[in-house]
Amino acid sequence: MQRESDHEPHPSRERKRAGSKHARYAVIIVAAWSSTISANAADPSEQLAQIRSLRTQGDIGAADRELTRYLKAYPKHVAGRLLRGEMLADRGRWDEAAAVLGDLPGEILGYPLYHARARVSFERGRPEAARRDLQLALDIRPGHAVDLDLLARTHA
């Protein structure tokens, strides 16, 4: 003969089941929240700083992958596009670099853009354009040795 208690769930077992069910939901919620936080953890300027750091360390492949990902998320971010132009120039892809840098606003980016465009123009055999951008760069940073050297080379 079966006892009535054999058919009814024991109260402590029922609490364990309910507790584990809630624990599972809590784990799912925490996991979803964590992935959202990590995806948004770095603001755009922090992400660019990390990409620049990779470039400086010589990890160009990783920097390029991260910058591509960054520009997909922020396609109109001018500092990201400037970095793309600089990295193209670093690899001697002068025409692509010129196309990227030519579309950027100098009044926002200032010296870094003028310097990068001057370098690209010089390497593309356009000394007049290089001198024009170098003059703008030197107006911002007078006496900058790298720019003065490049300016002298455009007159040679």
C-alpha positions, 0 to 999 in steps of 0.5 A: 500500500502506498502512502499519500506522501509518496504521491505528493512532492515533499516541500523541501524538494519543491523549494529546491526545484523552484530555487534552481529554476530561479537560479537558471533565470538569474544566470541567463539575465546576468549573462545577457547583461554582462555581454551588453556591458562588455559590448558597450564598455569602451566609448569610441575614443577609448576604442580608438586609443586601443587601436592606435596602441595596436598600431604603435606596437606594430600589430597592424593586422589586429589594428586593421581588424579592430578599425574595420569593426570600429568604422562599421559601428561608427562610419562617420567618425572623422577621427576613425576615418583619419586613422584609416587614412594614416594606416593606408599611408603606412602601407604605401597605399597612397591613392586609397589614403588620399581618397579617405583623407580628402573627404575629411574636414580640416577645421575639425581635425586640424594638424593631424589631417594636414600632416597626413595629407601632406605626406600622402600628397608628397608620396603621390608626386604632388608637391604643390598639394603637399606644400599647401597642407604643410603650410596649414600644419606649420601654421598650427605647429610652427617649427615642427621638424618633420613638417619642415623637413618634408617642406624642404623636400617638396622644394627639392 
